[in-house]
Amino acid sequence: MEDKIILLVEDNPDDIELTLRALKKNKIMNEVIVAHDGAEALDYLFGTGAYHNRNLAVMPTLILLDLKLPKVDGLEVLRNIRANKRTKLLPVVILTSSKEEQDVANGYSLGVNSYVRKPVDFNQFAEAVNNLGLYWLLLNERPPSQGE
């Protein structure tokens, strides 16, 4: 799993720490790139801004995307991911505390692969992260490289 990068798009420092702890607890040792807002996530994915020198041949295997983000919200990030031929097939899991049914519907209508509500309890959260890691990093077959 070492060569499979996870892009975590999350603005809440506590949720970042919880996610990183849950990954470590479950021995998921993949490199995790943290984008603290939607604009930073898009810069990383498309090699712009602070990431203008990034090797775009290396894409994340999994994107864990919060919805309520500063600068560019999660649904707009998802819309941009799905609109670009290089990123449109990347697995995206919305990992959010939002309980709004409209967020679920909007996420799926924009092409999210999965929608997971963050459990409040750390052990339940760690189990959810473990299940996501097992499925998306070990079992799921990656889409072919899209290139430009």
VONU-672279 format. One record per residue (C-alpha): x, y, z; residue in three letters. Coordinates in steps of 0.05 Angstrom, whole numbers, always signed. Example, Ala and Ser with C-alpha at 12.3 -4.5 7.8 and 13.67 -1.06 7.14 Angstrom:
residues 2
PT:x:y:z:res
PT:+246:-90:+156:Ala
PT:+273:-21:+143:Ser
end
This chain:
residues 148
PT:x:y:z:res
PT:+0:+0:+0:Met
PT:+61:+45:+6:Glu
PT:+56:+73:-65:Asp
PT:-17:+91:-59:Lys
PT:-27:+164:-39:Ile
PT:-88:+188:+0:Ile
PT:-110:+260:-9:Leu
PT:-146:+283:+53:Leu
PT:-185:+347:+42:Val
PT:-204:+372:+110:Glu
PT:-202:+440:+144:Asp
PT:-214:+419:+216:Asn
PT:-147:+406:+252:Pro
PT:-181:+358:+301:Asp
PT:-211:+317:+244:Asp
PT:-145:+316:+208:Ile
PT:-111:+289:+271:Glu
PT:-167:+238:+282:Leu
PT:-162:+213:+211:Thr
PT:-86:+207:+214:Leu
PT:-91:+171:+281:Arg
PT:-144:+124:+254:Ala
PT:-102:+107:+193:Leu
PT:-41:+94:+237:Lys
PT:-82:+53:+286:Lys
PT:-104:+9:+229:Asn
PT:-33:+3:+201:Lys
PT:-51:+41:+138:Ile
PT:+17:+72:+126:Met
PT:+4:+105:+59:Asn
PT:+29:+175:+46:Glu
PT:-26:+224:+64:Val
PT:-27:+292:+31:Ile
PT:-70:+341:+70:Val
PT:-105:+397:+35:Ala
PT:-135:+446:+85:His
PT:-187:+476:+39:Asp
PT:-218:+463:-29:Gly
PT:-173:+511:-67:Ala
PT:-111:+475:-40:Glu
PT:-140:+408:-61:Ala
PT:-152:+433:-132:Leu
PT:-82:+463:-134:Asp
PT:-53:+395:-114:Tyr
PT:-95:+355:-164:Leu
PT:-83:+402:-223:Phe
PT:-11:+423:-207:Gly
PT:-25:+497:-197:Thr
PT:-8:+548:-143:Gly
PT:+39:+520:-91:Ala
PT:+38:+453:-128:Tyr
PT:+58:+480:-197:His
PT:+120:+436:-198:Asn
PT:+84:+372:-176:Arg
PT:+90:+310:-219:Asn
PT:+20:+302:-247:Leu
PT:+34:+230:-267:Ala
PT:+27:+213:-193:Val
PT:-45:+219:-172:Met
PT:-78:+199:-107:Pro
PT:-108:+129:-103:Thr
PT:-162:+156:-58:Leu
PT:-190:+225:-41:Ile
PT:-225:+234:+26:Leu
PT:-265:+297:+18:Leu
PT:-301:+339:+70:Asp
PT:-359:+381:+46:Leu
PT:-357:+443:+89:Lys
PT:-291:+474:+67:Leu
PT:-266:+545:+63:Pro
PT:-250:+578:-5:Lys
PT:-281:+523:-48:Val
PT:-332:+476:-17:Asp
PT:-328:+401:-24:Gly
PT:-383:+394:-76:Leu
PT:-347:+445:-121:Glu
PT:-282:+406:-112:Val
PT:-319:+343:-133:Leu
PT:-350:+379:-193:Arg
PT:-280:+401:-216:Asn
PT:-251:+331:-206:Ile
PT:-306:+299:-248:Arg
PT:-301:+352:-303:Ala
PT:-227:+339:-317:Asn
PT:-206:+279:-359:Lys
PT:-143:+269:-317:Arg
PT:-181:+264:-251:Thr
PT:-252:+243:-269:Lys
PT:-242:+170:-251:Leu
PT:-205:+181:-185:Leu
PT:-242:+148:-126:Pro
PT:-273:+202:-83:Val
PT:-304:+187:-15:Val
PT:-342:+243:+19:Ile
PT:-323:+238:+92:Leu
PT:-364:+289:+129:Thr
PT:-405:+304:+191:Ser
PT:-461:+332:+148:Ser
PT:-528:+298:+160:Lys
PT:-564:+338:+106:Glu
PT:-598:+291:+56:Glu
PT:-588:+343:+2:Gln
PT:-513:+337:+11:Asp
PT:-518:+262:+1:Val
PT:-561:+271:-62:Ala
PT:-515:+325:-90:Asn
PT:-453:+284:-77:Gly
PT:-480:+224:-114:Tyr
PT:-508:+266:-171:Ser
PT:-438:+296:-180:Leu
PT:-406:+227:-183:Gly
PT:-379:+213:-114:Val
PT:-360:+139:-104:Asn
PT:-382:+136:-31:Ser
PT:-412:+180:+23:Tyr
PT:-392:+166:+95:Val
PT:-416:+205:+156:Arg
PT:-361:+213:+207:Lys
PT:-378:+176:+271:Pro
PT:-370:+217:+334:Val
PT:-337:+161:+374:Asp
PT:-263:+151:+358:Phe
PT:-266:+75:+357:Asn
PT:-324:+76:+308:Gln
PT:-288:+129:+267:Phe
PT:-224:+86:+267:Ala
PT:-265:+26:+244:Glu
PT:-297:+66:+188:Ala
PT:-228:+91:+165:Val
PT:-202:+19:+168:Asn
PT:-259:-5:+125:Asn
PT:-248:+51:+75:Leu
PT:-174:+35:+73:Gly
PT:-184:-39:+63:Leu
PT:-234:-30:+7:Tyr
PT:-205:+29:-31:Trp
PT:-131:+15:-22:Leu
PT:-130:-62:-24:Leu
PT:-193:-90:-57:Leu
PT:-214:-37:-107:Asn
PT:-183:-40:-176:Glu
PT:-155:+28:-196:Arg
PT:-181:+61:-260:Pro
PT:-131:+64:-318:Pro
PT:-87:+126:-320:Ser
PT:-123:+181:-358:Gln
PT:-65:+227:-377:Gly
PT:-81:+291:-416:Glu
end
